[in-house]
């Protein structure tokens, strides 16, 4: 399929048919990069810690956020066994 590259402000753009976007699962946003002279669009990868804040809030709300190691200082090396 051939598309026209059109002016879009100070940039250029193409219209991607909805059917093509649906076939690859793109909806609101995409990652774009150049690989070997080719533009590549792909689904955004989730952030490494995506969802951690809401998970921590759920744990705290359930009362399951007690310290696992207790409240003693981890810097007391004299208590450590090497």
Long-range contacts (C-beta under 8 A, 24 or more apart in sequence): none
